[in-house]
Amino acid sequence: MKIETENNMRFDDDDPNCRLLIYPSEGKSFAFVQAIDLGMPHARHTEPLVRRYWGCWDYSNPVGSVQTILMNGGKWPDLPPAPSNLMD
């Protein structure tokens, strides 16, 4: 799946910098999308920037879901790894 949005975001599932995680919760599905910010056409980034957004997921419309999330989704940070002793 390759998607470019009007706000200059690119999701390409063949790109190792792009990720899509889908999780169900409370009877709904949510997706966490990591994509590339290309920058504005007149001021492209010298190196692509990784951006992360999340939002509602619709299994019947995966492309539309990714586009909507990249355009209007909430931001999520690159979380540090949890300490290994939490699972002990």
C-alpha positions, 0 to 999 in steps of 0.5 A: 500500500502506497499513499501520499496525502495532501499534507505531504505525508507518504506511507509505503509499506515497503519502506522500513521507516513506515509502520502500521499497527492495528489494535482493537479496543472497546469494540473498535479498531485503532491504527498507529501509523508511522509515515514520512513527512516529505515537507512542502513542495517548495521546501522539501526536507533534506532528509525525510522526517518520521511522523506518527499519528493514530486514529480509528481504523476501518477494515473495509477501507484501509487506504482511506483509514491511513489517509484520514489518520495522516491528515487528522489523526492524533500525534503519538511519540516515539516511546522509550522501551519499557524497563525489562523488570516490568514483566518479572 
